[in-house]
Amino acid sequence: MAAQREWFEKDYYAVLGVPSGANDKEITRAYRKLAKQYHPDANAGDKAAEEKFKEVSAAHDVLGDAEKRKEYDHVREMVASGVGPGGFGGRPDGFGRFTTTHFEDVGDMGGFGDLLGNLFGGRGPRQRGRGRTGPERGNDLETELHLDFLDAVHGVTTSVRITSEATCSVCGGSGAKLGTLPDVCSTCQGSGVVADDQGPFSFSQVCPTCGGRGTIVKEKCKNCKGRGIEIRPRTVKVRVPAGVDDGQRIRVKGRGGPGQNGGPPGDLYVVIHVAPHAIFGRSGKSDLTVKVPITFPEAALGAQVRVPTLTTPVTVKVPPGTQSGKTVRVRGRGIQRGSGDPGALLVTFDIVVPKDLDGDARAALEGFADKVPGNPREYLGV
């Protein structure tokens, strides 16, 4: 993975407002809050908010990836010690050039040279020649999707509407006016970089003429002003698997931000929000729950009661002497996830106490109360 030159200049932790020791959840939480605050949908026409949204997205693209974050932290340590893309701290010689004795405290010269090679286009110490700017992957994006309970249980294919950076719909990303093509940059001959000799080092720097693209657009696309990228609303199809959980993130590969210099697009992450159901609930990943009211005689004497499921109702036995809150398991009537066996339906009995009794019912219960042996509260000692 090649570190980016911008990493020397950008403090992504400060951009997201988190400490350098923040964990993944803290970083994600901070990103979601800022992305929602500065999202183009909520700030139509606000260029400052648009730039802030891009900056926040770029910060999350690095800090939200474990490998990128590790290398970024290494780069920031170099910045703190005085090393940067515009020059080096340490012990310069009399000509203002950096001497290799600076690396004595670093340790393995080869390892540090490799890192420098990543940072400056593949150049190690005392290497010459021309480097090439590699393709840059697009930013990962995130949006939300609200689902009905049953759609989440059964799975559904639906769409989300997002507004984000996307490949220009007019020029197809070339940045050139429709009917024309970009010209190869005469400065870098299409490589996107130029060599910069600095004593024992030869660094590759972004071509100042073409900005690293390797091409020059003489007649710019009017739609994207030559960038090859526009901000526009678009619809993305999302396949939601059966049994998706509330808060789960679904990855839609390749539907994030557009890549640059021929790089691949990023991914789109869809955060699922599941609405509650009037009857059913969930326990774990595969089990459904349902509360079933029963009468006092059914609880005391036992009964067979009909219970709803996701398909057809089933008959469940109420054992004699059932207490309120007792739960029985009905296998195979829960949520089907993937190719495995479906979960269970957890039926919890709730004894319903009548509020209004007529004379006969009251007399029957009073007669029953006189015949109930023992005192259920005796263990309380009161």
Summary of the structure (lengths in Angstrom):
residues: 382
radius of gyration: 32.7
end to end distance: 73.3
largest distance: 111.1
contacts: 1048
relative contact order: 0.10
helix: 27%
strand: 26%
